[in-house]
Amino acid sequence: MNEFFRELRDRVRRTMSGDDAELRRLARAAFERQGRASPLERILVAATGLSAGAIALALATTSLLGLALAALILYLVLTRVFGFDLRLDPATLFQAMGIPQPERG
């Protein structure tokens, strides 16, 4: 199995016209304190990092919205189709979790 991945890595390197030494040099130079990287190189590395962060945030937001939509669909199916009496008020939810509720006077 290791041989397969070794061959795959070699094919990818040949396809990408060389190894990634130049990319590693660029990234290392941008983060060094000696300042061997040009301002343009530093900006490019920073923009790449920011775009990766933006993509991660977009994926997280999309996942959360998908989870909320799935919960809404499940709630509608359970209440409308199967006729379960589900109440989403806080008193019912916290009571089910075993958290005592304050007395109302």
Beta strands, then each sheet from edge to edge (+ up, - down):
end
